């Protein structure tokens, strides 16, 4: 029997997309055709040309559909690729909301249009992914049919992200694994470690990843006189990330908005103690000073104080990381969760009429 074919609409280079597709290949025996926007999204002018590309995207998507005859279409982001999936003509359709809400940024001039597009995508979708319960809040607020919503994270590979942590317990070994963009507030993290450094506390800070803020953050670390204790790895192969996590005892993430963070799950699986921003997406998983710590957005002084508190309270950290590993094993095991998702897709294909 021929493999079922899925058309994936979304950025294929993103770790989330890779996990999603690989899980479906492994546990659903699917094969993939992909399409994504090629124009970058960095400046006003590039965003304008990206919008033009999006407007012509439907013609390209339908050409691919005619050529490859996919059995199903899946898409990330309800306000862009999700809309293209909804108007593609293929059934069934599965779309995934990527953040707490895809209506972002909140002051965007395109917000009214995004709301219309998202509403249409939600109505046309046969299945809507909410990678965590925090994502359902915005869905319920606009009366999405919750019978179509599957609340389940994709999960992470618990073999790859093992719990054999070998971090040096005599000093702070912190790690940040978020893209270097302004939303993730790497400057706040560096300011906090500047305070820690001024207090004479030894540390090593590893900042993983790439992004337009990378050169600026390297220069900022020099200005703060902590550059010798901060390791900017740049972009690394995903296979190297587990090793870096397992050599760290504290995981830090300071986003201003969050949906369901695979990076947080990876850290929890690797016995890294999480210190994250106090926002709904993180409060779903972290209870302050129980299994991690929650920091007010942009409060670098509080971040410094809480890092020091965590470092000094070693017994609490040890108990927390054991609890966190157990939580991830029970709720975010990639093998279990992707089997459920793959089975659901086969059921949808078998009961839907396409074209």
CORGISUL-V450384 format. One record per residue. N is the residue number from 0. PHI is phi as a letter, one per 30 degrees, with the letter a starting at -180 (999 if undefined). PSI is psi in whole degrees, 0 to 359 (999 if undefined). BURIAL is + if it has 24 or more other C-alpha atoms within 12 Angstrom, else -. Layout:
N&PHI&PSI&BURIAL / N&PHI&PSI&BURIAL
This chain:
0&999&134&- / 1&d&148&- / 2&d&147&- / 3&d&140&+ / 4&c&135&+ / 5&c&133&+ / 6&c&118&+ / 7&c&123&+ / 8&c&112&+ / 9&l&174&+ / 10&d&110&+ / 11&d&345&+ / 12&d&344&- / 13&d&141&- / 14&e&320&+ / 15&d&317&+ / 16&d&319&+ / 17&d&315&- / 18&d&315&+ / 19&e&308&+ / 20&d&317&+ / 21&d&321&+ / 22&d&321&+ / 23&d&326&+ / 24&d&315&+ / 25&d&317&- / 26&c&352&+ / 27&b&355&+ / 28&h&37&- / 29&d&156&+ / 30&c&158&+ / 31&b&143&+ / 32&c&142&+ / 33&b&154&+ / 34&b&139&+ / 35&b&159&+ / 36&d&137&+ / 37&c&338&- / 38&d&132&- / 39&d&170&- / 40&b&41&- / 41&c&323&- / 42&b&171&- / 43&e&315&- / 44&d&319&- / 45&d&325&- / 46&d&324&- / 47&d&313&- / 48&d&330&- / 49&d&321&- / 50&d&320&- / 51&d&317&- / 52&d&320&- / 53&d&319&+ / 54&d&331&- / 55&c&358&- / 56&d&325&+ / 57&e&322&+ / 58&d&319&- / 59&d&319&- / 60&d&317&+ / 61&d&329&+ / 62&d&317&- / 63&d&318&+ / 64&d&316&+ / 65&d&322&- / 66&d&318&- / 67&c&345&- / 68&h&61&+ / 69&d&154&+ / 70&d&344&+ / 71&a&155&+ / 72&b&135&+ / 73&b&151&+ / 74&a&146&+ / 75&c&148&+ / 76&i&116&+ / 77&d&344&+ / 78&c&4&+ / 79&b&272&+ / 80&d&326&+ / 81&d&322&+ / 82&d&318&+ / 83&d&322&+ / 84&d&319&+ / 85&d&329&+ / 86&c&7&+ / 87&d&334&+ / 88&j&354&+ / 89&c&142&+ / 90&b&144&+ / 91&d&167&+ / 92&b&132&+ / 93&b&127&+ / 94&b&152&+ / 95&b&126&+ / 96&d&134&+ / 97&c&328&+ / 98&b&189&+ / 99&e&324&+ / 100&a&147&+ / 101&d&357&+ / 102&d&79&+ / 103&b&143&+ / 104&d&155&- / 105&d&338&- / 106&c&14&- / 107&d&139&- / 108&d&338&- / 109&d&3&- / 110&e&316&- / 111&e&319&- / 112&d&319&- / 113&d&322&+ / 114&d&318&+ / 115&d&314&- / 116&d&315&+ / 117&d&317&+ / 118&e&319&+ / 119&d&316&+ / 120&d&316&+ / 121&d&319&+ / 122&d&322&+ / 123&d&336&+ / 124&d&141&+ / 125&d&333&+ / 126&b&135&+ / 127&c&125&+ / 128&d&128&+ / 129&c&110&+ / 130&d&353&+ / 131&a&165&+ / 132&d&334&+ / 133&d&333&+ / 134&d&338&+ / 135&d&342&+ / 136&d&311&+ / 137&d&329&+ / 138&d&313&+ / 139&d&326&- / 140&d&336&- / 141&c&21&- / 142&i&41&- / 143&d&144&+ / 144&d&102&- / 145&d&348&+ / 146&d&339&- / 147&c&355&+ / 148&c&127&+ / 149&c&113&+ / 150&c&100&+ / 151&a&125&+ / 152&d&154&+ / 153&d&327&+ / 154&i&177&+ / 155&b&161&+ / 156&d&107&+ / 157&d&350&+ / 158&d&313&- / 159&d&313&- / 160&c&78&+ / 161&d&173&+ / 162&c&23&+ / 163&c&81&+ / 164&d&130&+ / 165&c&27&- / 166&d&145&+ / 167&d&112&- / 168&d&354&+ / 169&d&350&- / 170&b&169&+ / 171&d&119&+ / 172&c&92&+ / 173&c&151&+ / 174&b&143&+ / 175&b&128&+ / 176&b&26&+ / 177&c&151&+ / 178&e&144&+ / 179&d&76&+ / 180&b&165&- / 181&d&331&- / 182&d&337&+ / 183&c&0&+ / 184&h&51&+ / 185&d&333&+ / 186&d&323&+ / 187&d&319&+ / 188&d&316&+ / 189&d&321&+ / 190&d&320&+ / 191&d&318&+ / 192&d&337&+ / 193&d&319&+ / 194&d&316&+ / 195&d&318&+ / 196&d&319&+ / 197&d&334&- / 198&d&1&- / 199&i&20&- / 200&c&130&- / 201&d&141&+ / 202&a&163&+ / 203&b&125&+ / 204&c&121&+ / 205&c&122&+ / 206&c&111&+ / 207&c&140&+ / 208&j&178&+ / 209&b&173&+ / 210&l&166&+ / 211&d&342&- / 212&d&353&+ / 213&e&308&+ / 214&d&320&- / 215&d&319&- / 216&d&326&+ / 217&d&317&+ / 218&d&322&- / 219&d&319&- / 220&d&323&+ / 221&d&316&- / 222&d&326&- / 223&d&355&+ / 224&i&39&- / 225&b&11&+ / 226&d&333&+ / 227&d&343&- / 228&c&2&+ / 229&c&125&+ / 230&c&109&+ / 231&c&110&+ / 232&d&338&+ / 233&i&192&+ / 234&d&134&- / 235&b&159&- / 236&d&143&- / 237&d&337&+ / 238&d&339&- / 239&d&341&- / 240&d&315&+ / 241&e&320&+ / 242&d&317&+ / 243&d&319&+ / 244&d&320&+ / 245&d&350&+ / 246&c&13&+ / 247&b&147&+ / 248&c&347&+ / 249&b&131&+ / 250&c&133&+ / 251&b&134&+ / 252&b&123&+ / 253&b&45&+ / 254&d&157&+ / 255&c&345&+ / 256&b&152&+ / 257&a&141&+ / 258&c&256&+ / 259&c&118&+ / 260&c&112&+ / 261&d&328&+ / 262&d&320&+ / 263&d&316&+ / 264&d&320&+ / 265&d&318&+ / 266&d&316&+ / 267&d&322&+ / 268&d&331&+ / 269&c&13&+ / 270&i&34&+ / 271&c&133&+ / 272&d&123&+ / 273&d&132&+ / 274&b&113&+ / 275&b&169&+ / 276&d&148&+ / 277&d&80&+ / 278&b&161&+ / 279&e&318&+ / 280&d&330&+ / 281&c&327&+ / 282&d&341&+ / 283&d&332&+ / 284&c&334&+ / 285&c&131&+ / 286&c&129&+ / 287&e&126&+ / 288&h&21&+ / 289&c&296&+ / 290&b&18&+ / 291&l&193&+ / 292&b&147&+ / 293&c&130&+ / 294&c&133&+ / 295&e&138&+ / 296&e&132&+ / 297&i&13&+ / 298&c&86&+ / 299&d&333&+ / 300&d&316&- / 301&d&319&+ / 302&e&314&+ / 303&e&315&+ / 304&d&318&+ / 305&d&328&+ / 306&d&315&+ / 307&d&320&+ / 308&d&315&+ / 309&d&318&+ / 310&d&322&+ / 311&d&332&- / 312&c&69&- / 313&d&320&- / 314&d&321&- / 315&d&318&- / 316&d&316&+ / 317&d&316&+ / 318&d&321&- / 319&d&316&+ / 320&d&329&+ / 321&d&315&+ / 322&d&319&+ / 323&d&319&+ / 324&d&316&+ / 325&d&319&- / 326&d&314&- / 327&d&320&+ / 328&e&322&+ / 329&d&332&- / 330&c&340&+ / 331&b&39&+ / 332&d&115&+ / 333&e&319&+ / 334&d&315&+ / 335&d&311&+ / 336&d&320&+ / 337&d&333&+ / 338&d&318&+ / 339&d&315&+ / 340&d&316&+ / 341&d&318&+ / 342&d&319&- / 343&d&319&+ / 344&d&317&+ / 345&d&321&+ / 346&d&317&- / 347&d&317&+ / 348&d&319&+ / 349&d&340&- / 350&c&2&- / 351&c&155&- / 352&c&128&- / 353&c&156&- / 354&i&999&-
